[in-house]
Amino acid sequence: MTFKRLLFGRPLKSSEVDAEKMPIWKALPILSSDALSSVAYGTEMILLELATVGAFAFSFSLPIAIAIILLISILIVSYRQVIDAYPQGGGAYMVAKENLSMMWGRLAGVSLLIDYTLTVAVSISAGVLAITSAFPAGLPYIVPIGIIFIWFMVWMNLRGTSESGNVFALPTYLFIVCMLILVGKGLFDWLTNNVQAEHHVSIPTAIPSGLTWFVLLKAFSSGCSAVTGVEAISNAVPNFRDPAQRSAKRTMLTLGVLLAVIFGGVTILSQAYDIHPDSTGTKTVLSMVAEDAFGRGVIYYIIQIATMMILTLAANTSFNGFPILASIMAQDNNMPRMFSNRGDRLAFNHGIITLGVLASILLIVFGGRTESLIPLYAIGVFLSFTMAQVGLVIKWCKEKSQGWKRKAIINGIGALVTFFVVIIFSLTKFEEGAWIVVFITPILLWVITKINKHYKNVAKQLNVDLAVPIPTTDTVIIIPVAGIHKVVVSTIGYAKALTPNVVAFYVAFSPEAAKEMEDKWAQWNPGVRLVVVVSRYRTVIKPLIEFIGRIEYHLGEKKRVTVLLPEFFTSKWWHRLLHNQSAFRIRATLFARKDVVVATVPFRLND
């Protein structure tokens, strides 16, 4: 068994791709872990913003959470319509591409690719913070631990969707159960007045002095991190087992219900237990809620470990979404074509590895601090949300299918709300780091536009009219020789089998060397004409180029020049360093010429 097979498993046949598709129970942990995990820090992000004006503002966390839950509901309904309209997958990219234009489709694709990369960095850093909240000794090693987690995810996803789903399902369901138990216990304490803090959960009716709309909007935008990830299911519809559309819609609905219950519940409990966010960044709000509910006992540590695992596994949503989206974009010539190729385990290896590299760089640059990454986080995904909703409105209005008005109204509301969130994010988070995403998005859009232009140009030049017969051209073969030896003998024999028009070309550095070579060639007499040129400046390439030019001048367009290079290859790499690399230099020079064919006749040496 090879090391590669031991590490990644046996190769899978293309016919086994159906076995890699996901049932609902496996799709939920694979595609929803990002959205589910965001409840671990969504409430905390709201409280951190409100804390800038004072603890009196914490009562506004509940109405902000209600607004975010309404946003989640709108998106769940909207993306269920995306699944129906585009069962081939691609989500916002496909919707924008087909209903707006390819440019808008590329923008949606770029936005999602950026968001997927940030999701990995944010999820991993938050996961490490969750575990260091319980075990502070790990605080100095946040970045190394995070990078280990990222490449563990890379490794598992390179082993295939089915295997990674089996591994990641248990931690996700453990987190869901832990959160439901925590919310249930906390709500029971609150309803029975069994809470230590003398604090009442309420919805404020007026904005007190000192609290501005700008702060509330910043808190809302920070809390919207709980919304990211809901689009991943619509991107990966083809990866569901049949009936794929129905399974994807059920998974989407299940996700929406869980998000509303857990996120809303944790926000209520943060008020009920009078939780204040830790300004040092060493304790999470969820950790403090769990500690107040259960104390620092076994259940507390189980919750922290489950939170750490789900936050780490949240990156798995991106490790499924990024490669699938990149492959769809590559099929449209908007990404390098390598991203559309599946590996031995039917995974999109290039997308998985690229995502791992980019996320590792982000983790190192930002020092693994979640609060530093959050401002970059959701602009891309909400921009793609907006384009998807606008695209669907246009689609329904054009097709006028049954119930199109209702669908257009739903998607129209979704477009307005998500665009409003994009504006809020751009304004409130711009100085905190959102400018990076605003700056890099158009650059990446320009890059993939250039990629698409290149592929179109290549296709245009390579296009063949099947009705036109293949033109035949004769060729003259030039063989640069450095002497008479077996490599030259085999090359001349091969050339004469192709055409009688063969010329050997020799560069001498002195008249004496030229005379000696001519005498040897005449004595050998291989039936091929030898042209000898004396180079006063001891260079081989320039005389060869000039000779090719003279041949082309006399031949015109009737014949093509081919340069056939005799080249021997040593058995050991260091042996190659002991020989001149003249063939390599000639090949590198002639490859730049459009009018010359360059080929190599290899001769392999023994030890």
C-alpha positions in Angstrom: 0.0 0.0 0.0 1.5 3.4 -1.0 1.7 6.3 1.4 -0.7 8.3 -0.7 -3.3 5.6 -0.5 -2.8 5.2 3.2 -3.2 9.0 3.7 -6.1 9.7 1.4 -7.8 6.3 0.8 -8.2 4.3 -2.4 -9.0 6.1 -5.6 -12.7 6.2 -6.6 -14.0 5.6 -10.0 -16.0 8.3 -11.8 -19.0 5.9 -11.6 -18.9 6.1 -7.8 -19.7 9.8 -7.7 -23.3 9.0 -6.7 -22.1 7.2 -3.6 -20.4 10.5 -2.5 -23.7 12.4 -2.6 -25.3 13.4 0.7 -28.5 12.4 2.5 -30.1 15.1 4.6 -28.6 13.8 7.9 -25.1 14.2 6.4 -25.8 17.4 4.5 -26.9 19.3 7.6 -23.5 19.0 9.4 -21.5 19.4 6.2 -23.3 22.4 4.7 -24.9 24.1 7.8 -22.1 24.0 10.3 -21.0 27.6 9.3 -24.4 29.1 10.0 -25.0 27.0 13.1 -21.6 27.8 14.5 -22.1 31.5 14.1 -24.6 31.5 17.0 -21.5 30.9 19.2 -20.3 34.4 18.6 -23.3 36.3 17.0 -24.7 37.5 20.3 -21.2 38.4 21.5 -20.5 40.6 18.5 -23.8 42.5 19.3 -22.9 43.0 22.9 -19.3 44.1 22.2 -20.6 46.9 20.0 -23.3 47.9 22.5 -20.6 47.9 25.3 -18.9 50.8 23.7 -21.6 53.1 25.1 -22.3 51.3 28.4 -24.0 48.3 29.9 -27.3 50.1 29.8 -27.4 49.5 26.0 -27.4 45.7 26.5 -31.2 45.5 26.6 -31.2 46.4 22.9 -29.5 43.1 22.0 -32.9 41.3 22.0 -34.6 43.6 19.4 -31.4 43.4 17.3 -31.5 39.6 17.5 -35.2 39.6 16.5 -34.4 41.8 13.5 -31.6 39.3 12.5 -34.0 36.3 12.9 -36.4 38.0 10.6 -33.6 38.5 8.1 -32.7 34.8 8.5 -36.4 33.9 7.7 -36.4 36.1 4.6 -33.2 34.5 3.4 -34.3 30.9 4.1 -37.5 31.5 2.1 -35.6 33.2 -0.7 -32.9 30.5 -1.0 -35.5 27.8 -1.1 -36.7 29.5 -4.3 -33.2 29.6 -5.6 -33.0 25.8 -5.1 -36.2 25.3 -7.1 -35.1 27.7 -9.9 -31.4 26.4 -10.1 -31.2 22.8 -9.0 -27.9 22.5 -10.9 -26.2 24.4 -8.1 -24.1 27.6 -8.1 -26.5 29.6 -6.0 -26.0 33.4 -6.3 -23.4 33.0 -9.1 -25.8 31.1 -11.4 -28.8 33.4 -10.6 -26.8 36.6 -11.2 -25.0 35.2 -14.3 -28.3 34.2 -16.0 -30.5 37.0 -15.1 -28.3 40.1 -14.7 -25.1 39.5 -16.8 -21.9 37.5 -16.7 -20.1 40.5 -15.0 -22.6 40.5 -12.1 -22.3 36.7 -12.0 -18.5 37.1 -11.6 -19.0 39.7 -8.9 -21.3 37.3 -7.0 -18.8 34.5 -7.4 -15.9 36.6 -6.2 -17.9 37.8 -3.2 -18.7 34.3 -2.2 -15.1 33.0 -2.7 -13.9 35.8 -0.5 -16.6 35.0 2.1 -15.7 31.3 2.1 -12.1 32.1 2.7 -12.9 34.5 5.6 -15.4 31.9 7.0 -12.5 29.4 7.5 -10.3 32.0 9.2 -13.1 33.3 11.4 -14.5 29.9 12.3 -11.1 28.4 13.2 -10.0 31.4 15.2 -13.4 31.4 17.1 -13.0 27.7 17.7 -9.6 28.1 19.2 -10.9 30.9 21.4 -13.7 28.7 22.6 -11.3 26.1 23.8 -8.8 28.6 25.3 -11.7 30.1 27.3 -11.9 26.8 29.1 -8.1 26.1 29.0 -6.3 29.5 29.1 -2.8 27.8 28.9 -3.4 27.6 25.2 -3.7 31.3 24.6 -0.1 31.9 23.4 -0.5 29.2 20.7 -3.7 30.4 19.0 -2.2 30.7 15.6 -0.3 27.4 15.5 -3.4 25.5 16.8 -5.6 27.3 14.2 -3.3 26.3 11.3 -3.2 22.7 12.5 -7.1 22.7 12.5 -7.2 24.2 9.0 -4.9 21.6 7.5 -6.8 18.8 9.3 -9.9 20.0 7.5 -7.9 20.1 4.2 -6.8 16.5 4.7 -10.3 15.2 5.6 -11.9 16.9 2.6 -9.2 15.5 0.3 -10.4 12.1 1.4 -13.8 12.8 -0.1 -17.3 14.2 0.9 -18.7 10.9 2.2 -15.8 10.2 4.6 -15.5 13.8 5.9 -19.3 13.8 6.4 -19.1 10.7 8.6 -16.4 12.2 10.7 -18.0 15.7 11.1 -21.6 14.6 11.7 -21.3 13.6 15.4 -19.6 16.9 16.6 -22.3 19.0 14.8 -25.2 17.0 16.3 -23.4 17.1 19.7 -23.3 20.9 19.4 -27.0 21.1 18.4 -28.0 19.0 21.4 -25.8 21.0 23.7 -27.2 24.3 22.6 -30.8 23.1 22.8 -30.1 21.8 26.3 -28.4 25.1 27.3 -31.3 27.2 25.9 -33.9 24.9 27.5 -32.1 25.0 30.9 -31.6 28.8 30.7 -35.2 29.5 29.7 -36.4 27.3 32.5 -34.2 29.3 35.0 -35.4 32.6 33.6 -39.1 31.6 33.6 -38.9 30.3 37.1 -36.8 33.3 38.3 -34.0 30.9 39.2 -31.2 33.3 38.1 -28.6 34.9 40.2 -28.5 38.2 38.5 -31.3 40.6 39.3 -32.0 41.5 35.7 -35.1 41.3 33.7 -35.3 40.5 30.0 -37.2 43.2 28.2 -37.6 45.0 24.9 -36.8 48.7 25.3 -39.4 51.2 24.0 -37.1 54.2 23.6 -33.5 55.0 22.8 -31.8 56.5 25.8 -29.4 59.4 25.4 -25.8 58.3 24.7 -27.0 55.5 22.4 -27.0 56.4 18.8 -28.5 54.8 15.7 -25.0 54.4 14.4 -24.1 52.2 17.4 -27.3 50.2 16.9 -26.5 49.7 13.2 -23.0 48.6 14.0 -24.3 46.1 16.5 -26.8 44.8 13.9 -24.1 44.4 11.3 -21.8 42.6 13.7 -24.7 40.3 14.7 -25.4 39.5 11.0 -22.4 37.2 11.2 -25.0 34.7 12.4 -26.5 34.8 8.9 -23.5 33.8 6.9 -23.5 30.3 5.5 -27.2 29.8 4.6 -26.3 30.1 0.9 -24.0 27.1 1.0 -26.9 24.7 0.6 -28.1 26.3 -2.6 -24.6 26.2 -4.0 -24.3 22.4 -3.5 -27.7 21.1 -4.6 -26.1 18.6 -7.0 -24.3 17.0 -4.1 -27.6 15.9 -2.5 -29.0 12.4 -3.0 -32.2 12.3 -5.1 -34.7 13.9 -4.8 -31.9 16.6 -4.6 -34.2 19.6 -4.6 -36.5 18.4 -2.0 -33.7 17.3 0.3 -31.9 20.6 -0.1 -35.1 22.6 0.8 -35.7 20.4 3.9 -32.1 20.9 5.0 -32.5 24.7 4.5 -35.7 24.8 6.5 -34.2 22.7 9.3 -31.2 25.1 9.4 -33.5 28.1 9.6 -35.5 26.8 12.6 -32.3 25.8 14.5 -30.7 29.2 13.9 -33.8 31.1 15.1 -34.1 28.9 18.3 -30.5 28.8 19.3 -29.5 32.4 18.4 -32.6 33.9 19.9 -32.2 31.7 23.0 -28.6 32.6 23.6 -29.4 36.3 23.3 -32.3 36.1 25.8 -30.0 34.2 28.2 -27.3 36.8 27.9 -29.8 39.3 29.3 -31.3 36.9 31.8 -27.9 36.1 33.3 -26.8 39.8 32.9 -23.7 38.8 30.9 -21.1 41.4 30.1 -18.7 40.6 27.3 -15.1 40.1 28.3 -13.0 43.1 27.1 -9.8 41.0 27.3 -11.1 38.6 24.6 -10.2 35.5 26.7 -13.8 34.5 27.7 -16.7 34.2 25.2 -20.3 35.2 26.0 -21.4 31.6 25.3 -18.9 30.3 27.8 -20.2 32.7 30.5 -23.8 31.7 29.7 -23.0 28.0 30.0 -21.1 28.7 33.2 -24.1 30.5 34.8 -26.5 27.8 33.6 -24.4 24.7 34.7 -21.4 26.0 36.7 -17.9 24.8 35.8 -18.8 21.2 35.8 -18.9 18.4 33.3 -21.7 19.8 31.2 -19.9 23.2 30.9 -16.8 21.5 29.5 -18.8 19.4 27.1 -20.5 22.5 25.8 -17.1 24.3 25.4 -15.6 21.3 23.6 -18.7 20.9 21.4 -18.5 24.7 20.6 -14.8 24.4 19.7 -15.6 21.5 17.4 -18.5 23.1 15.6 -16.6 26.3 15.1 -13.7 24.4 13.7 -16.1 22.3 11.5 -17.8 25.5 10.4 -14.9 25.8 8.1 -16.1 22.6 6.5 -19.0 24.4 4.9 -16.4 26.5 3.0 -14.4 23.4 2.2 -17.5 22.2 0.4 -18.8 25.5 -1.0 -15.5 27.0 -2.2 -14.4 24.1 -4.4 -17.9 23.5 -5.9 -18.3 27.2 -6.8 -14.8 27.4 -8.1 -15.4 24.3 -10.3 -18.7 25.8 -11.7 -16.9 29.1 -12.4 -14.0 27.2 -14.0 -16.5 25.5 -16.4 -17.5 29.0 -17.5 -13.9 29.9 -18.0 -14.0 32.3 -15.1 -11.4 30.4 -13.0 -8.3 28.4 -14.0 -9.6 25.1 -15.5 -7.7 23.0 -13.0 -10.4 23.9 -10.4 -12.9 21.9 -12.4 -11.0 18.7 -12.2 -11.8 16.1 -9.5 -9.0 14.2 -7.7 -8.6 10.5 -7.0 -11.3 10.7 -4.3 -13.7 12.7 -6.5 -13.0 15.8 -4.5 -12.0 19.2 -6.1 -8.5 19.0 -4.8 -7.2 22.3 -6.2 -10.1 24.3 -4.6 -9.6 22.6 -1.3 -5.9 23.2 -1.1 -6.2 26.8 -2.4 -8.7 27.5 0.4 -6.4 26.0 3.0 -3.5 28.2 1.9 -5.5 31.4 1.8 -7.1 30.8 5.2 -3.8 30.0 6.8 -2.4 33.3 5.5 -5.3 35.2 6.9 -4.9 33.5 10.3 -1.3 34.5 10.4 -1.7 38.1 9.3 -4.5 38.8 11.8 -3.0 36.9 14.6 -5.9 34.5 15.0 -8.1 37.2 16.5 -11.8 36.7 15.7 -12.8 40.3 16.4 -10.2 41.5 13.8 -11.6 39.2 11.1 -15.3 39.8 11.8 -15.5 43.2 10.1 -14.2 41.6 6.8 -16.6 38.8 7.1 -20.1 39.4 5.8 -19.9 42.1 3.1 -19.2 39.6 0.4 -21.9 37.1 1.3 -24.6 39.9 1.7 -23.6 41.4 -1.6 -24.1 37.9 -3.2 -27.4 37.7 -1.3 -28.5 41.0 -2.9 -27.6 40.0 -6.4 -29.3 36.6 -6.1 -32.5 38.2 -4.9 -32.5 40.9 -7.7 -31.7 38.2 -10.3 -34.7 36.1 -9.1 -37.0 39.1 -9.3 -36.0 39.7 -12.9 -36.5 36.0 -13.6 -40.0 35.8 -12.2 -41.0 39.0 -14.0 -39.8 37.7 -17.3 -41.2 34.2 -17.0 -44.5 35.1 -15.3 -44.9 31.5 -14.2 -47.6 30.4 -11.6 -47.3 32.4 -8.4 -44.7 34.7 -9.9 -46.0 37.9 -8.2 -45.7 36.3 -4.7 -42.2 35.0 -5.5 -41.1 38.4 -6.9 -42.4 40.2 -3.8 -40.5 37.8 -1.5 -37.3 38.2 -3.4 -37.8 41.9 -3.8 -38.1 42.3 0.0 -35.0 40.1 0.4 -33.0 42.2 -2.1 -33.9 45.5 -0.2 -33.1 44.1 3.2 -29.8 42.5 2.2 -28.7 45.6 0.2 -29.5 47.6 3.3 -27.2 45.3 5.3 -24.4 45.7 2.7 -24.6 49.5 3.1 -24.6 49.3 6.9 -21.6 47.0 6.8 -19.7 49.2 4.4 -20.3 52.3 6.4 -20.0 51.0 10.0 -17.1 48.5 9.5 -15.1 50.4 6.8 -12.4 51.7 9.1 -12.3 48.5 11.1 -11.1 46.5 8.1 -14.1 46.2 5.7 -12.1 48.5 3.4 -9.9 45.5 2.6 -12.8 43.5 1.1 -14.1 46.7 -0.6 -10.6 47.1 -2.1 -9.8 43.5 -3.0 -13.2 42.6 -4.6 -12.8 44.7 -7.8 -9.2 43.5 -8.1 -10.2 39.9 -8.1 -13.1 40.7 -10.4 -10.6 42.2 -12.9 -8.4 39.1 -12.5 -11.1 36.6 -13.4 -12.3 38.8 -16.2 -8.8 38.7 -17.7 -8.8 34.9 -17.2 -12.1 34.6 -19.1 -10.7 36.9 -21.8 -7.6 34.7 -22.1 -9.7 31.5 -22.5 -11.9 33.1 -25.1 -8.8 34.3 -27.1 -7.3 30.8 -26.9 -10.5 29.2 -28.1 -10.8 31.6 -31.0 -7.2 30.9 -32.1 -7.6 27.1 -31.7 -11.0 26.9 -33.3 -11.1 24.4 -36.3 -13.5 24.4 -39.2 -14.3 20.7 -39.6 -15.3 21.3 -43.2 -11.9 22.5 -44.2 -9.3 19.7 -45.0 -6.1 19.6 -43.0 -3.3 21.5 -44.9 -0.1 19.5 -45.5 3.2 21.3 -45.4 6.7 19.8 -46.0 9.4 20.5 -43.4 13.1 21.1 -43.3 14.7 19.6 -40.2 17.7 21.3 -38.7 19.8 19.3 -36.2 22.2 21.3 -34.1 25.2 19.0 -33.4 28.1 19.3 -31.0 30.1 16.4 -32.4 29.6 12.8 -33.7 28.2 10.5 -31.0 25.3 8.1 -30.4 22.9 10.9 -29.5 23.5 12.5 -32.9 23.3 9.2 -34.7 19.8 8.4 -33.2 18.6 11.9 -33.9 19.6 11.8 -37.6 18.1 8.4 -38.0 14.8 9.6 -36.6 14.9 12.8 -38.7 15.5 10.9 -42.0 12.5 8.7 -41.2 10.3 11.9 -41.2 11.7 13.7 -44.3 14.7 13.7 -46.6 15.1 17.4 -46.0 17.6 17.2 -43.1 20.5 19.6 -42.4 23.0 19.2 -39.6 24.3 22.5 -38.1 27.6 22.8 -36.3 29.1 25.9 -34.6 32.9 25.9 -34.4 34.9 28.3 -32.3 38.0 28.3 -34.6 38.7 27.5 -38.2 40.8 24.5 -37.1 37.8 23.0 -35.3 35.6 23.7 -38.3 38.0 21.8 -40.6 38.3 18.9 -38.2 34.5 18.5 -38.0 34.1 18.7 -41.8 36.7 16.0 -42.2 35.1 13.7 -39.6 31.6 14.2 -41.1 32.9 13.4 -44.6 34.5 10.2 -43.3 31.3 9.2 -41.5 29.0 10.2 -44.4 25.5 9.8 -42.8 23.7 11.0 -45.9 22.9 14.4 -44.3 24.4 17.7 -45.3 26.6 19.4 -42.7 26.7 23.2 -42.4 29.6 24.6 -40.3 29.7 28.1 -39.0 32.7 29.7 -37.2 31.5 31.8 -34.2 34.0 34.6 -33.4 32.2 35.3 -30.1 31.9 31.6 -29.0 28.1 31.6 -29.0 25.9 28.9 -30.4 22.4 30.4 -30.4 23.0 33.5 -32.5 24.5 31.7 -35.5 21.7 29.1 -35.3 19.0 31.8 -35.3 20.7 33.5 -38.3 20.9 30.2 -40.2 17.2 29.5 -39.5 16.4 32.9 -40.9 18.3 32.2 -44.1 16.5 28.8 -44.5 13.1 30.5 -44.0 13.9 33.2 -46.6 14.7 30.7 -49.3 11.8 28.3 -48.5 9.1 31.0 -48.3 5.7 29.7 -46.9 5.9 26.3 -48.6 8.0 24.6 -46.0 8.2 24.7 -42.2 11.4 24.7 -40.3 11.8 22.1 -37.5 14.7 22.2 -35.1 15.4 18.7 -33.7 17.6 18.8 -30.6 19.7 15.8 -29.7 19.7 15.6 -25.9 20.9 13.0 -23.4 19.5 12.6 -19.9 21.5 11.4 -17.0 20.2 8.9 -14.5 21.1 11.0 -11.4 20.1 14.7 -11.0 23.5 15.8 -10.0 25.1 14.3 -13.1 23.2 16.8 -15.1 25.0 19.6 -13.4 28.3 18.3 -14.9 27.2 18.9 -18.5 26.4 21.9 -20.7 22.8 22.8 -21.0 23.0 24.0 -24.6 19.9 22.1 -25.7 17.9 23.7 -22.9 19.1 27.2 -23.8 18.3 26.6 -27.5 14.8 25.3 -26.7 14.1 28.2 -24.4 15.1 30.7 -27.1 13.3 29.0 -30.0 10.0 28.5 -28.1 9.4 32.2 -28.3 9.4 32.0 -32.1 6.0 31.3 -33.8 7.6 30.2 -37.1 9.8 27.3 -35.8 8.8 23.9 -34.4 11.1 22.7 -31.7 11.4 19.0 -30.6 13.8 16.9 -28.6 15.1 13.4 -29.3 16.1 12.0 -25.8 18.9 9.6 -25.2 18.9 8.1 -21.7 22.3 7.3 -20.1 22.8 4.5 -17.6 24.6 5.0 -14.3 
